[in-house]
Amino acid sequence: ARTNWHSHAVGQTLHVTDGIGLIVTRDGTIIRMRPGDTIYTPPGEEHWHGATDGNFMCHLAMLVGTGNGDGTTWLEPVADDQYEAANQPLIAAGDAPVPAAKAFRDIGHRDDAP
């Protein structure tokens, strides 16, 4: 399962409670999420999130509304080939998790988090 591409006017924080998931951004950044990981996507960043191939993922999605709804802009569906490509580095890397703190530093979002 996965979302469509989308963005949030005021950003979004995801906290994984169970399973293994992905967040993928338009620039090709792929973040693997495991239980306990918290990831922040900054305002306007187009992304999608969902479970990895063959797994499930449960998460809390937190965002701030804009006064005109929740500020989410829904875009096109994630194509099957995009989803499969996002899973490829995970298959090549085996089951080694990417720590959330390292992912934050690598993509520069930690300083943007509220």
LINQUIBEL-V519101 format. One record per residue. PHI is phi in radians with two decimals (NA if undefined). OMEGA is omega in whole degrees, -180 to 180 (* if undefined). BURIAL is I if it has 9 or more other ideal C-beta (glycine too) atoms within 8 Angstrom, else O. Layout:
# LINQUIBEL-V519101
PHI/OMEGA/BURIAL  PHI/OMEGA/BURIAL
This chain:
# LINQUIBEL-V519101
NA/179/O  -2.72/176/I  -1.43/164/O  -1.31/167/I  -1.04/179/I  -2.87/175/I  -2.48/-179/I  -2.24/-177/I  -1.05/-176/I  -2.04/-179/I  1.54/-179/I  -2.60/174/I  -2.03/177/I  -1.99/176/I  -2.20/-177/I  -1.45/179/I  -1.81/-178/O  -2.85/176/O  1.49/-178/I  -2.29/-177/I  -2.36/180/I  -2.29/160/I  -2.12/-180/I  -2.21/179/I  -1.87/-178/I  -1.03/-179/O  -1.39/177/O  1.66/177/O  -1.13/178/O  -2.14/179/I  -2.03/176/I  -1.56/-177/I  -2.04/177/I  -2.25/180/I  -0.90/-179/O  1.65/179/O  -1.31/175/I  -2.18/-177/I  -2.18/179/I  -1.97/172/I  -1.87/-176/I  -1.25/180/O  -0.94/175/O  1.42/-178/O  -1.30/178/I  -1.34/-176/I  -2.73/169/I  -2.44/176/I  -2.52/180/I  3.07/180/I  -1.29/172/I  -1.28/179/I  -1.04/178/O  1.49/179/O  -2.24/171/I  -2.05/175/O  -2.64/175/I  -2.07/-177/O  -2.60/171/I  -1.74/178/O  -1.94/-177/O  -2.07/178/O  -2.65/180/I  -1.85/178/O  -1.28/-177/I  -1.90/-173/I  1.66/175/O  -2.13/-177/O  1.72/-174/O  -1.61/177/O  1.38/179/I  -1.53/173/I  -1.90/-180/O  -1.49/-177/O  -2.08/-174/O  -1.25/175/O  -1.11/173/O  -1.34/-179/I  -1.21/180/O  -0.97/-179/O  -1.18/175/O  -1.17/179/I  -1.11/179/I  -1.08/179/I  -1.12/179/O  -1.15/179/I  -1.45/-176/I  -1.04/179/O  -1.05/179/O  -1.24/178/I  -1.16/-179/O  -1.15/-178/O  -1.47/-177/O  1.29/-175/O  -1.85/-179/O  -1.27/-179/O  -1.28/173/O  -1.75/-180/O  -1.01/-178/O  -1.04/-179/I  -1.08/178/O  -1.15/180/O  -1.07/178/I  -1.04/-179/I  -1.10/-177/O  -1.12/-178/O  -1.81/171/I  1.33/-177/O  -1.65/-175/I  -1.01/-179/I  -1.20/-179/O  -1.53/-175/O  -1.20/179/O  -1.26/*/O
